Amino acid sequence: MSLAMFHPVTWLLVAQGLCITACAFYQGLGAHLVLGTLVQGASLATIYPFLEGWAKGFVASRPNLDGSAAVKLAADAWSLVRHTAKTVVIWGLWSPDFDVLVPWSPPSRLNPAPYTWAQTWVIILYYTCICDWFCDYYLYTRSCRLAKIRPKDYNVMLAHHAVTTFLMGGSAFVGYFAIGTSVLYLHEWTDIFISLVKIFRTTKSPYLVPLFSINLFVWFGTRIVWFVYSLILPAFSVTDSSFLQFMAWNLVALWAMHLYWFGLMTWLAVSLTRKSSSEVTKMYER
């Protein structure tokens, strides 16, 4: 890949990001938010156009794929890239010293930079992910519109984006970055399997069924079982205000959506044993 392939906006965002990085450790959350926005913008402007070009070429070389496959493949490939990247970054930044039940002190006039290096980069990643959820909302609705589909879980997906964005913003507001990052990590690494399932479905891969089975196992163990005792129960243990209690109930709402998706995926998995992947895809996309 040559440097000329990068979008011009990328270089502007990177240049701004380098300038802000120099003062991000001393300017509090304002700089963290701006830097997170720039990181997300630079990633999207750089990678997504490349993935769209790759998807169009891939679909064009395979006559058994329909025209809308390129739109879905580009969106799913972008999801795979961002979920994998954020999983690796969170895993690398996480410190054993982080306690999910202890809020991080916000900046003050006397102590404008109270965070450690590890906490600072986690916060920058945190705001990057908030921006990413907004971008993903747009890209999801855009790809559905261009592909002329409306998946069965379309409304649930939009509600999930809204609740997750609220939880992330609310956690940042009260300083609970550690538990918020834990929720993020759970979503990111399990969504790698979801992205692969979508890619395999779009490309009509013969390995779709075994991958779908692995995804069901991972989803149930993490988003149904582990989510309750590692995130929901600890969140309710620190609800010393009505706002935190409302946040905890929003985690329950997320869990309910995960339960809905587990049922939907189970139905699709059973359907795959009786019908072709193309027929199941039409059933899901309506």
C-alpha positions as CSV (number, residue, x, y, z in Angstrom):
1,M,0.0,0.0,0.0
2,S,1.5,3.3,-1.1
3,L,1.3,6.5,0.9
4,A,-0.6,8.1,-1.9
5,M,-3.5,5.8,-1.3
6,F,-4.2,7.5,2.1
7,H,-7.0,10.1,2.1
8,P,-5.7,13.7,2.4
9,V,-7.9,14.2,5.4
10,T,-5.8,11.5,7.1
11,W,-2.7,13.5,7.1
12,L,-4.5,16.6,8.5
13,L,-6.0,14.5,11.3
14,V,-2.7,12.8,12.1
15,A,-0.9,16.2,12.3
16,Q,-3.5,17.6,14.6
17,G,-3.3,14.5,16.7
18,L,0.4,14.7,17.2
19,C,0.1,18.3,18.4
20,I,-2.7,17.4,20.8
21,T,-0.8,14.4,22.1
22,A,1.9,16.7,23.4
23,C,-0.6,18.4,25.8
24,A,-3.1,15.5,26.3
25,F,-1.5,14.6,29.7
26,Y,-1.9,18.2,31.0
27,Q,-5.2,19.5,29.6
28,G,-7.6,17.0,31.2
29,L,-10.5,15.3,29.4
30,G,-11.0,18.0,26.8
31,A,-7.8,17.1,25.1
32,H,-8.5,13.4,25.6
33,L,-11.9,13.8,23.8
34,V,-10.4,15.7,20.9
35,L,-7.5,13.3,20.5
36,G,-9.9,10.3,20.6
37,T,-12.0,12.0,17.9
38,L,-9.0,12.5,15.7
39,V,-7.8,8.9,16.1
40,Q,-11.2,7.6,15.1
41,G,-11.4,10.0,12.2
42,A,-8.0,9.2,10.9
43,S,-8.7,5.4,11.1
44,L,-11.9,5.7,9.3
45,A,-10.6,8.1,6.6
46,T,-7.6,5.9,6.0
47,I,-8.9,2.3,6.1
48,Y,-12.5,2.4,5.0
49,P,-12.0,3.6,1.4
50,F,-9.3,0.9,1.0
51,L,-11.7,-1.8,2.3
52,E,-14.5,-0.6,-0.1
53,G,-12.1,-0.9,-3.1
54,W,-11.0,-4.4,-1.9
55,A,-14.6,-5.6,-1.4
56,K,-15.7,-4.4,-4.9
57,G,-12.7,-6.3,-6.5
58,F,-13.4,-9.4,-4.4
59,V,-17.1,-9.6,-5.3
60,A,-16.4,-8.7,-9.0
61,S,-14.1,-11.8,-9.3
62,R,-16.8,-14.1,-7.9
63,P,-19.9,-14.3,-10.1
64,N,-21.8,-16.3,-7.5
65,L,-22.1,-13.2,-5.3
66,D,-24.8,-10.6,-5.8
67,G,-24.2,-6.8,-6.3
68,S,-25.0,-5.9,-2.7
69,A,-22.3,-8.2,-1.4
70,A,-19.6,-5.6,-1.9
71,V,-21.4,-3.1,0.4
72,K,-21.9,-5.7,3.1
73,L,-18.4,-7.1,2.8
74,A,-16.8,-3.7,3.2
75,A,-18.8,-2.9,6.3
76,D,-18.1,-6.3,7.8
77,A,-14.4,-6.1,7.0
78,W,-14.3,-2.7,8.7
79,S,-16.0,-4.2,11.8
80,L,-13.4,-7.0,11.9
81,V,-10.5,-4.5,11.7
82,R,-11.8,-2.2,14.4
83,H,-12.9,-4.9,16.8
84,T,-9.6,-6.7,16.4
85,A,-7.5,-3.5,16.8
86,K,-9.4,-2.3,19.9
87,T,-9.2,-5.8,21.5
88,V,-5.4,-5.7,21.1
89,V,-5.1,-2.1,22.3
90,I,-7.3,-2.7,25.4
91,W,-5.4,-5.9,26.2
92,G,-2.1,-4.0,26.0
93,L,-3.2,-1.0,28.0
94,W,-5.0,-2.8,30.8
95,S,-3.2,-2.8,34.2
96,P,-3.7,-5.3,37.0
97,D,-3.9,-2.3,39.3
98,F,-7.2,-1.2,37.8
99,D,-10.1,-1.8,40.1
100,V,-13.4,-1.7,38.2
101,L,-15.3,-0.5,41.3
102,V,-13.0,2.5,42.0
103,P,-13.7,5.7,39.9
104,W,-10.8,7.7,38.6
105,S,-10.5,11.2,40.0
106,P,-11.4,13.9,37.5
107,P,-8.9,16.7,36.8
108,S,-9.0,19.8,39.1
109,R,-7.5,23.2,39.2
110,L,-4.9,22.0,41.7
111,N,-4.2,18.7,40.0
112,P,-5.0,19.1,36.2
113,A,-3.3,15.7,35.3
114,P,-4.1,13.2,38.0
115,Y,-3.9,10.1,35.8
116,T,-1.1,7.7,35.3
117,W,0.3,7.0,31.8
118,A,-1.8,3.8,31.6
119,Q,-5.0,5.6,32.7
120,T,-4.3,8.4,30.2
121,W,-4.1,6.1,27.2
122,V,-7.1,4.1,28.4
123,I,-9.1,7.4,28.5
124,I,-8.0,8.4,25.0
125,L,-9.0,4.9,23.8
126,Y,-12.3,5.3,25.6
127,Y,-13.2,8.5,23.8
128,T,-12.0,7.0,20.6
129,C,-14.5,4.1,21.1
130,I,-17.3,6.6,21.9
131,C,-16.7,8.2,18.5
132,D,-16.4,4.8,16.9
133,W,-19.9,3.9,18.2
134,F,-21.3,7.0,16.5
135,C,-19.5,6.2,13.3
136,D,-20.6,2.6,13.4
137,Y,-24.3,3.7,13.8
138,Y,-24.0,5.7,10.6
139,L,-22.1,3.0,8.7
140,Y,-24.6,0.3,9.8
141,T,-27.6,2.3,8.7
142,R,-25.8,3.3,5.5
143,S,-24.8,-0.2,4.5
144,C,-28.4,-1.5,5.1
145,R,-29.8,1.4,3.0
146,L,-27.3,0.8,0.1
147,A,-27.8,-3.0,0.2
148,K,-31.6,-2.5,0.4
149,I,-32.0,-4.8,3.4
150,R,-33.5,-4.5,6.8
151,P,-32.2,-7.3,9.1
152,K,-34.5,-8.8,11.7
153,D,-32.5,-7.2,14.5
154,Y,-32.2,-3.8,12.9
155,N,-34.1,-1.9,15.7
156,V,-32.4,-3.9,18.4
157,M,-29.0,-3.0,16.9
158,L,-29.9,0.7,16.9
159,A,-31.1,0.5,20.5
160,H,-27.9,-1.3,21.5
161,H,-25.8,1.5,20.0
162,A,-27.9,4.1,21.9
163,V,-27.6,2.3,25.2
164,T,-23.9,1.6,24.8
165,T,-23.1,5.2,23.9
166,F,-25.1,6.4,26.9
167,L,-23.3,3.9,29.2
168,M,-19.9,4.9,27.9
169,G,-20.6,8.6,28.3
170,G,-22.1,8.2,31.7
171,S,-19.2,6.1,32.9
172,A,-16.8,8.8,31.8
173,F,-18.9,11.5,33.5
174,V,-18.6,9.8,36.9
175,G,-15.0,8.5,36.4
176,Y,-15.8,4.8,36.1
177,F,-13.5,4.2,33.1
178,A,-12.2,0.8,34.4
179,I,-15.6,-0.9,34.4
180,G,-16.6,0.9,31.2
181,T,-13.4,-0.5,29.5
182,S,-14.3,-3.9,30.8
183,V,-17.6,-3.7,29.1
184,L,-15.9,-2.5,26.0
185,Y,-13.4,-5.4,26.0
186,L,-16.1,-7.9,26.3
187,H,-18.0,-6.4,23.3
188,E,-14.8,-6.0,21.2
189,W,-13.3,-9.5,21.3
190,T,-16.6,-11.3,21.0
191,D,-17.6,-9.1,18.1
192,I,-14.6,-10.5,16.2
193,F,-16.5,-13.8,15.8
194,I,-19.7,-11.9,14.8
195,S,-17.7,-10.0,12.0
196,L,-16.2,-13.3,10.8
197,V,-19.6,-14.9,10.7
198,K,-21.0,-12.0,8.6
199,I,-18.0,-12.2,6.2
200,F,-18.3,-15.9,5.8
201,R,-22.1,-15.6,5.2
202,T,-21.6,-12.8,2.6
203,T,-18.9,-14.7,0.8
204,K,-20.8,-18.1,1.0
205,S,-17.9,-19.8,2.8
206,P,-18.2,-23.5,3.4
207,Y,-16.9,-22.9,7.0
208,L,-19.9,-20.8,8.0
209,V,-21.6,-23.5,10.0
210,P,-18.6,-24.5,12.3
211,L,-17.8,-20.9,12.8
212,F,-21.4,-20.1,13.7
213,S,-21.3,-22.9,16.3
214,I,-18.1,-21.5,17.9
215,N,-19.7,-18.1,18.0
216,L,-22.8,-19.4,19.8
217,F,-20.6,-21.0,22.4
218,V,-18.5,-17.9,23.0
219,W,-21.6,-15.6,23.0
220,F,-23.4,-17.7,25.6
221,G,-20.4,-18.0,27.9
222,T,-19.4,-14.3,27.8
223,R,-22.4,-12.1,27.0
224,I,-25.0,-14.2,28.8
225,V,-23.2,-15.8,31.8
226,W,-20.0,-13.8,32.4
227,F,-21.7,-10.5,31.8
228,V,-23.9,-11.0,34.8
229,Y,-21.5,-11.8,37.6
230,S,-18.5,-9.8,36.3
231,L,-20.3,-6.6,35.2
232,I,-23.9,-6.3,36.2
233,L,-23.5,-7.5,39.9
234,P,-20.5,-5.3,40.5
235,A,-22.2,-2.3,38.9
236,F,-25.2,-2.7,41.3
237,S,-22.8,-2.9,44.3
238,V,-21.7,0.7,43.7
239,T,-25.1,2.3,43.0
240,D,-24.9,5.0,45.7
241,S,-26.9,7.4,43.6
242,S,-30.0,7.3,41.4
243,F,-27.8,8.0,38.3
244,L,-25.5,5.0,39.0
245,Q,-28.6,2.8,39.6
246,F,-30.0,3.9,36.3
247,M,-26.6,3.1,34.6
248,A,-26.7,-0.4,36.2
249,W,-30.2,-1.0,34.9
250,N,-29.0,0.0,31.4
251,L,-26.4,-2.8,31.7
252,V,-29.4,-5.1,32.4
253,A,-31.0,-3.8,29.2
254,L,-27.8,-4.6,27.3
255,W,-27.9,-8.1,28.7
256,A,-31.5,-8.5,27.6
257,M,-30.4,-7.6,24.1
258,H,-27.6,-10.1,24.2
259,L,-30.2,-12.8,25.2
260,Y,-32.4,-11.8,22.3
261,W,-29.4,-12.1,19.9
262,F,-28.5,-15.5,21.3
263,G,-32.0,-16.7,20.6
264,L,-31.9,-15.2,17.1
265,M,-28.5,-16.8,16.4
266,T,-29.7,-20.1,17.7
267,W,-32.7,-19.9,15.3
268,L,-30.3,-19.1,12.4
269,A,-28.0,-22.0,13.4
270,V,-30.8,-24.5,13.4
271,S,-32.0,-23.1,10.0
272,L,-28.6,-23.6,8.6
273,T,-28.9,-27.4,9.2
274,R,-32.0,-27.5,7.1
275,K,-31.5,-24.8,4.4
276,S,-28.7,-23.3,2.4
277,S,-26.8,-20.2,3.7
278,S,-28.4,-18.1,0.9
279,E,-31.9,-19.0,2.1
280,V,-31.0,-18.3,5.7
281,T,-29.5,-15.0,4.7
282,K,-32.7,-14.0,3.0
283,M,-34.7,-15.0,6.0
284,Y,-32.5,-12.8,8.2
285,E,-32.3,-9.8,5.9
286,R,-35.9,-9.9,4.8
